[in-house]
Every structure is written in C-alpha cells, then in structure tokens.
Amino acid sequence: MSPFVWLAAAVLGGGGAILRFVVDGAVAARLGRDFPFGTFIVNISGAFVLGLATGLALHTDEETLAGTATIGSYTTFSTWMLESQRLFEDGEALNLFANISASLVVGVAAAALGRLIA
C-alpha cells in the first residue's frame, strides 16, 4: 500500500469511529439505554453500507479504505458482545435474545440489500 492509502486509512478510520460515537449517542439519547439500540443501528447501517461497497466491486485500495478503514471502524462487534453479556448478567433474557438474533438476521439482510442495490 502507498503512503497515501495508509494516511487515508488512518483519517477515515478515525472518522468512522467518531461517527459511531455520534450515532450511538444520538440513538441512545432518543431511545434510552435499556436496550442497546445505538449499537444495533450502527452495526445494521454499517452492514448495509458494506454490502453496497461489496456490490460495487471496488478496487483493492478503495475496498480497503471503504470497508476496512471506514466501515470497520464505524461498526463494533466487541461492543455488541459486551452489551449482550451485560444483558445476560442483568437477567434480561428476552432482550439478550432479541439483541443477538435481530442483529444477526437484520444485519445479514441489510448487507444483502446493500449488495442488491449496488
């Protein structure tokens, strides 16, 4: 990779992380934090955009910048798992099941829709 791609990955990765923070905070402020809606919305929208990027068949550097740097830093598997574990600890079995199953089903559907549209 060229120095430009490395620099662009750093900038876009930082931007994706900041956007995740902003979106999660906005969603949580609106819907509360009893259920991790912020992380859900971030991951579903990221799956959709990654589906779009994949469907567009970007070139190697473009795919790295769009998929890995931007969307990879925007979405968050680790937070999804931590929030799921906390729901388990709190005895929120229904919310735990909803968080895991809805994230998987809707996430795959969002990625497929993105590819279909592209």
Beta strands, then each sheet from edge to edge (+ up, - down):
end
